[in-house]
């Protein structure tokens, strides 16, 4: 079988999905041919209007024309914001699959504000692209929560949606204790310090302000914490909150580390604190569990189905409940170790080979159905 993979412009989270899924597919179907396609990338931080116009031309005209010229049995679009490609491919009767990671912008319509130079045009372009999923032959949703959103928002029949979860890269795993201790010492953490970690962006749905409120509650309760932030830095408002509550000494921004360092940070932390308001999946939850780090996360959206019984679920809007979950792990090392063991067992099912096998079966079924109706 010949499969054309249509990737979006370079984006770290989607690149992780595309790179690892392709590697898995090549392992589980070594006799298949995979063609990788991607549009030219542009500087997203540029304020140049001409560059913005070039980007739209690339995404909505040149790239679709290049994709439709390919000869393939299946076209797999790896990001819903590129689902406008379906409009072009369906005219030729070419079989299409779209992976839907989330529909965040429907829930947070201002998500694009500040991230793009032309938010109104960007939103309309996004809506046009997203609605292309309605005409795809098959949708792959990375969680049941995303599948429900896809059905409810886009009115896509559940029968056309396959739930196939993301997975964790093999690099994420337990390290020798001395590696974790070395990092903790670099941060000035003692053996008694309870180190909490948050990894990722700082958009409103990531709920960083509530996490900081929980950290302040813990500090004022006498718990010897350090709160580590990896990824996007704190906002000016959050930094002002940190100063106003007098918790500067226990809050550390660790920047954007390379993957090997990130693994060390996960191992050094005592718990991942990730009570997001919304996630299409929640890859950091898997990464933490794979590194033997217990997880505190939300009881909403896709997060419960990712952690199962291997994490503590909290109301993400209740800073006191978040703090209580951290106190429970701090005061109950046996309960903490139970979560560590449950997490290590749970992540075994989330391999890219398993994900790739399920995706390959979607391709095969779609290809067979197309042959039947020719």
C-alpha positions in Angstrom: 0.0 0.0 0.0 1.1 3.6 -0.7 0.2 6.1 1.9 0.7 9.9 1.6 1.2 11.6 4.9 0.2 15.3 4.8 1.9 17.1 7.7 1.2 20.7 8.7 3.8 23.5 9.0 6.4 22.7 11.7 4.9 22.5 15.1 6.5 20.7 18.0 3.5 18.7 19.3 2.4 17.6 15.8 5.9 16.8 14.8 6.1 14.4 17.8 2.9 12.7 16.5 4.0 12.5 12.9 7.6 11.4 13.5 6.7 8.7 16.0 3.6 7.4 14.1 5.6 7.1 10.9 8.4 5.3 12.7 5.8 2.9 14.1 4.0 2.4 10.8 7.3 1.5 9.1 7.9 -1.1 11.8 4.4 -2.7 11.7 4.0 -2.5 7.9 7.6 -2.6 6.5 6.4 -3.5 3.0 4.3 -0.3 2.6 5.5 2.9 1.0 5.1 6.2 2.9 5.4 9.6 1.3 5.9 12.6 3.6 4.4 15.9 2.4 4.6 19.2 4.2 4.1 22.9 3.4 6.9 25.4 3.5 7.2 26.8 7.0 7.2 30.5 7.8 8.3 32.6 10.8 5.2 32.7 13.0 6.5 35.5 15.0 7.0 37.8 12.1 4.7 40.9 11.8 5.3 41.2 8.1 2.0 41.3 6.2 3.5 40.1 3.0 4.9 37.1 4.9 1.4 36.4 6.3 -0.1 36.5 2.8 2.7 34.1 1.5 1.8 31.7 4.3 -1.9 31.6 3.4 -1.0 31.2 -0.3 1.3 28.3 0.7 -1.2 26.6 2.9 -4.4 27.0 0.9 -3.1 26.9 -2.7 0.4 25.7 -3.4 0.4 22.9 -0.8 -3.0 21.4 -1.7 -2.1 21.4 -5.4 1.1 19.5 -4.5 -0.7 17.0 -2.4 -3.4 16.2 -4.9 -0.7 15.5 -7.5 0.5 12.5 -5.5 -0.5 9.0 -6.4 -1.4 7.1 -3.2 -4.0 4.6 -1.9 -4.6 6.6 1.3 -4.1 10.2 2.2 -3.6 10.8 5.9 -3.8 14.4 7.1 -2.1 14.7 10.5 -3.7 17.9 11.8 -7.3 19.1 11.7 -6.2 22.6 10.7 -5.0 21.1 7.4 -8.3 19.4 6.8 -9.0 21.8 4.0 -6.9 19.4 1.9 -10.0 17.1 2.0 -11.9 19.5 -0.2 -9.3 19.1 -2.9 -8.8 15.3 -2.5 -12.5 14.4 -2.4 -13.1 15.9 -5.9 -10.7 13.3 -7.2 -12.3 10.5 -5.1 -9.1 10.0 -3.2 -9.5 8.2 0.3 -8.8 10.6 3.2 -8.1 10.1 6.9 -7.7 13.1 9.3 -6.3 12.9 12.8 -8.1 15.2 15.2 -6.0 16.1 18.2 -8.5 18.6 19.7 -11.0 21.3 18.8 -9.7 23.8 21.4 -10.5 26.9 19.5 -14.2 26.1 19.6 -14.0 26.2 23.4 -11.4 29.0 23.6 -12.3 31.3 20.7 -9.6 33.8 21.8 -6.9 31.2 21.7 -5.4 32.8 18.6 -5.3 36.3 20.0 -1.7 37.4 20.5 -0.4 34.3 18.6 -1.1 35.5 15.1 -1.0 38.9 13.4 -4.4 38.5 11.7 -6.7 36.8 14.3 -10.0 37.3 12.5 -8.7 36.0 9.2 -6.8 33.2 11.0 -10.0 32.1 12.8 -12.0 32.1 9.6 -9.3 30.1 7.8 -9.2 27.7 10.7 -13.0 27.2 10.7 -12.9 26.6 6.9 -10.1 24.0 7.3 -11.6 22.2 10.4 -14.9 21.8 8.6 -13.1 19.8 5.9 -13.1 16.9 8.4 -16.9 16.5 7.7 -16.0 15.2 4.2 -13.1 12.9 5.2 -13.7 9.1 4.9 -12.3 8.5 8.4 -11.4 10.5 11.4 -8.8 9.4 14.0 -9.5 11.0 17.4 -6.7 10.8 19.9 -9.1 10.4 22.8 -12.8 9.6 23.4 -13.3 13.2 24.7 -12.0 14.5 21.3 -14.2 12.0 19.5 -17.3 13.3 21.4 -16.3 16.9 20.6 -15.9 16.0 16.9 -19.4 14.5 16.8 -21.1 17.2 18.8 -19.4 20.2 17.1 -19.0 19.1 13.5 -21.9 16.6 13.5 -19.7 13.8 12.3 -21.2 10.3 12.7 -19.5 8.3 15.5 -19.2 5.4 13.1 -16.7 7.4 11.0 -14.4 8.1 14.0 -11.8 5.7 15.4 -10.3 6.5 18.8 -6.6 5.8 18.7 -4.5 7.3 21.5 -1.2 8.9 21.4 1.8 7.2 22.9 5.0 7.9 24.8 8.5 7.9 23.3 10.9 5.3 24.6 13.3 8.0 25.8 10.9 8.7 28.7 11.6 6.3 31.5 13.1 5.9 35.0 16.7 7.0 35.5 19.2 6.0 38.1 18.4 7.7 41.4 21.7 9.6 41.4 20.8 11.3 38.1 17.5 12.6 39.7 19.3 13.6 42.9 21.9 15.5 40.9 19.3 17.7 39.3 17.5 18.3 42.5 20.8 19.5 44.1 21.4 21.8 41.2 18.0 23.5 42.1 18.9 23.7 45.8 16.3 21.1 46.7 17.0 19.0 49.9 15.8 15.4 50.3 12.8 16.9 52.3 11.8 19.3 49.5 8.7 18.3 47.7 9.2 19.2 44.0 6.2 19.8 41.8 6.5 20.1 38.0 4.4 21.6 35.3 5.3 21.1 31.6 4.0 22.9 28.6 2.4 26.1 27.3 0.9 29.0 29.3 -2.4 29.5 27.6 -5.5 30.0 29.8 -6.6 26.4 29.5 -3.3 25.2 31.0 -4.6 26.8 34.3 -1.2 28.1 35.5 -2.7 30.8 37.7 -4.7 28.2 39.7 -1.6 26.1 40.0 0.2 29.1 41.4 -2.6 29.6 43.9 -2.3 26.0 45.0 1.5 26.5 45.3 0.9 29.5 47.6 -1.5 27.4 49.8 1.2 24.7 50.1 4.0 27.1 51.0 1.8 29.0 53.5 0.9 25.6 55.0 4.5 24.9 55.8 5.1 22.3 53.0 8.7 22.6 51.8 7.9 22.8 48.1 9.6 23.8 44.9 7.4 24.5 41.9 9.2 23.9 38.6 7.8 25.3 35.3 9.1 23.9 32.0 8.1 25.2 28.6 6.5 28.7 28.3 7.5 31.2 31.0 5.1 32.7 33.5 3.1 35.7 32.3 3.6 39.2 33.8 0.4 38.8 35.8 1.5 35.5 37.1 5.0 36.9 38.1 3.2 39.7 39.9 1.1 37.1 41.8 4.3 35.2 42.7 5.8 38.4 44.1 2.6 39.5 45.9 2.3 36.2 47.7 5.9 36.1 48.6 6.6 32.7 47.0 9.5 33.7 44.7 11.9 31.4 46.6 9.9 28.3 45.8 9.0 29.0 42.2 11.5 28.2 39.4 11.2 28.6 35.7 13.5 26.1 34.0 13.1 27.2 30.4 12.8 24.9 27.4 15.1 22.0 27.9 16.2 19.4 25.4 14.5 16.0 25.6 17.2 14.3 27.6 17.2 17.1 30.2 13.4 16.9 30.3 13.5 13.2 31.2 15.9 14.1 34.0 13.5 16.8 35.3 10.6 14.4 35.3 12.6 11.9 37.2 13.7 14.6 39.7 10.2 15.8 40.4 8.0 14.3 43.1 4.8 14.9 41.2 3.5 16.4 37.9 0.9 19.0 38.6 -1.2 19.3 35.4 -4.8 20.3 36.2 -5.6 21.7 32.8 -9.1 23.0 32.0 -9.0 21.2 28.6 -6.8 18.7 26.8 -7.3 16.8 23.6 -5.1 14.1 25.1 -2.4 15.1 27.6 0.9 13.7 26.5 2.8 15.1 29.5 0.7 12.8 31.7 2.1 9.7 29.9 5.7 11.1 30.0 5.5 11.7 33.7 4.1 8.2 34.5 6.8 6.6 32.2 9.4 8.4 34.3 7.9 7.1 37.6 6.5 10.5 38.5 3.0 10.5 40.0 0.4 12.7 38.3 -2.1 15.2 39.7 -4.5 16.2 36.9 -8.0 17.2 36.1 -11.2 15.2 36.4 -12.5 16.7 33.1 -11.8 16.5 29.3 -9.5 13.7 28.1 -7.3 13.5 31.2 -9.2 10.8 33.2 -9.0 8.4 30.3 -5.3 8.9 29.9 -4.3 8.3 33.6 -7.1 5.9 34.6 -6.5 5.0 38.2 -2.8 5.8 38.0 -3.2 9.5 38.9 -5.0 11.8 41.3 -8.0 13.6 39.7 -9.0 17.0 40.9 -11.4 19.8 40.1 -9.1 22.1 38.1 -10.8 25.2 39.3 -10.4 24.4 43.0 -6.9 25.5 44.1 -7.5 24.0 47.6 -8.4 20.6 46.1 -5.2 20.7 44.0 -3.2 21.6 47.1 -4.8 18.8 49.1 -3.8 16.3 46.4 -0.2 17.4 46.7 -0.3 17.3 50.5 -1.7 13.7 50.2 1.3 12.6 48.2 3.7 14.5 50.4 2.4 12.9 53.6 1.8 9.4 52.3 4.9 8.0 50.6 3.2 4.5 50.4 0.3 6.0 48.4 2.7 7.9 46.2 4.6 4.7 45.5 1.4 2.9 44.6 0.7 5.6 42.0 4.2 5.3 40.6 3.7 1.5 40.1 0.3 1.9 38.6 1.6 4.6 36.2 4.5 2.4 35.1 2.0 -0.4 34.3 -0.4 1.9 32.6 2.0 3.4 30.1 3.1 0.0 28.8 0.0 0.0 26.6 0.8 3.4 25.1 3.5 2.5 22.6 3.8 4.0 19.1 3.8 0.5 17.6 0.4 -0.2 19.2 -0.9 3.2 17.9 0.6 2.5 14.4 -1.0 -0.9 14.2 -4.4 0.5 14.9 -3.9 3.3 12.3 -2.7 0.7 9.8 -5.9 -1.2 10.3 -7.9 1.9 9.6 -6.0 2.3 6.3 -6.6 -1.3 5.4 -10.3 -1.2 6.1 -10.7 2.0 4.1 -8.7 0.7 1.2 -10.7 -2.5 1.1 -14.0 -0.7 1.2 -12.9 1.6 -1.7 -11.9 -1.5 -3.8 -15.3 -3.1 -3.1 -17.1 0.0 -4.4 -15.0 0.5 -7.5 
